[in-house]
Amino acid sequence: MLFKLKGNSLELCKSQEEQLNLMETIYNNLDNYYGDHYYYYPSTNKDGWKLLFKETLSSNLNNLNYIYIINLDGLLPILFGVRINLWDEEVFGFKLSNSVVTLFGNDIKLITNTIKASMKILKERDVKAIVFRCNGDDLTTIHAVGDLGFRYYENIIWPVLKTSNLRDIYISNNVRSIKDSEYKEAALIAKKYQYDRGHFYCDERFDKNAINNLYAKWVNSCKVSNSDVKVIEFNGEIAGYFVCKIDSLLKKYLGYNYGRLTSLALKAEYRGKQLGSELFKGTLNLLKKSGAEYIDSGYASKNHLSARLHNSNQFSSVYQEVTFHYWL
């Protein structure tokens, strides 16, 4: 769904022609914003991130769970998008939204008006909590959401690794793909041993048990999604897991096969035995064997153990993202 904001007037764009015209205005100005997440990724096509942006936006516009607002009041058009997470509602018991696009420019008044308009729409749809993310270099937006009462929770670092730099030491006979019979055990690990300083855990208004169940649900969903789960065995049992995948959409637009790392957890009793490092390195090797030319990941800047693990394994940080919450 696409809304057009003019001053204080907000109206739904009903015709496809109007939507296409407004989106073309955005596309023609992409170079004038802080780079999109994928602007910083290695690519064979310097405009690949733009093409990826266009396809993602086009596919989401007709989805009722996505809400976009375009504001043409300034010299640069503003586009703000959010997604209402019905999947998360099943876990938390209330509606939650995530920001998916923040193309704002540097006019703090227009940024504020646009975010306020989105908050009004979300409140009308009975959304209770907003998770807002933006480029860590976009200080104007960071100050705007702070003034609106959004609370800061974490920075996420996005690093990238070129797999041709991997060496044979990354090979591990203990790391392999999960078996169907092992998802229950992996989900239990996700539920009990997750890194507990992420943005959900740090916000006391989110129920901790529900957050644990959310991570377990993510692991179980890999059975039917295009994600893979790697596990590490120790003394004949599963000691930890790592969710990953090969992203065909990034290949289509950036030209390289990208492996993606998403969620890792290790049983507490096996920490300090270098199993986490072995699982990490073994997964990198398996992704390389699957054709990944680059691998991207993400970790909270306050997770110093994860930071050391990425840095020691030749990842280079390319993007920083700031996370805020707002309760309606």
Stockholm file with secondary structure:
# STOCKHOLM 1.0

chainA/1-328         MLFKLKGNSLELCKSQEEQLNLMETIYNNLDNYYGDHYYYYPSTNKDGWKLLFKETLSSNLNNLNYIYIINLDGLLPILFGVRINLWDEEVFGFKLSNSVVTLFGNDIKLITNTIKASMKILKERDVKAIVFRCNGDDLTTIHAVGDLGFRYYENIIWPVLKTSNLRDIYISNNVRSIKDSEYKEAALIAKKYQYDRGHFYCDERFDKNAINNLYAKWVNSCKVSNSDVKVIEFNGEIAGYFVCKIDSLLKKYLGYNYGRLTSLALKAEYRGKQLGSELFKGTLNLLKKSGAEYIDSGYASKNHLSARLHNSNQFSSVYQEVTFHYWL
#=GR chainA/1-328 SS CEEEEETTEEEECCSHHHHHHHHHHHHTTGGGSSCCGGGGSCCSCTTHHHHHHHHHHHHHTTCTTEEEEEECSSSSCEEEEEEECHHHHHHHSSEEEEEEEEECTTCHHHHHHHHHHHHHHHHHTTEEEEEEEEETTCHHHHHHHHHTTCEEEEEEEEEEEEGGGCCGGGCCTTEEECCGGGHHHHHHHHHHSCCTTSHHHHSTTSCHHHHHHHHHHHHHHTTTSSCEEEEEEETTEEEEEEEEEEEHHHHHHHSSCEEEEEEEEECGGGTTTTHHHHHHHHHHHHHHHTTCSEEECCEETTCHHHHHHHHHTTCEEEEEEEEEEEEC
#=GC SS_cons         CEEEEETTEEEECCSHHHHHHHHHHHHTTGGGSSCCGGGGSCCSCTTHHHHHHHHHHHHHTTCTTEEEEEECSSSSCEEEEEEECHHHHHHHSSEEEEEEEEECTTCHHHHHHHHHHHHHHHHHTTEEEEEEEEETTCHHHHHHHHHTTCEEEEEEEEEEEEGGGCCGGGCCTTEEECCGGGHHHHHHHHHHSCCTTSHHHHSTTSCHHHHHHHHHHHHHHTTTSSCEEEEEEETTEEEEEEEEEEEHHHHHHHSSCEEEEEEEEECGGGTTTTHHHHHHHHHHHHHHHTTCSEEECCEETTCHHHHHHHHHTTCEEEEEEEEEEEEC
//
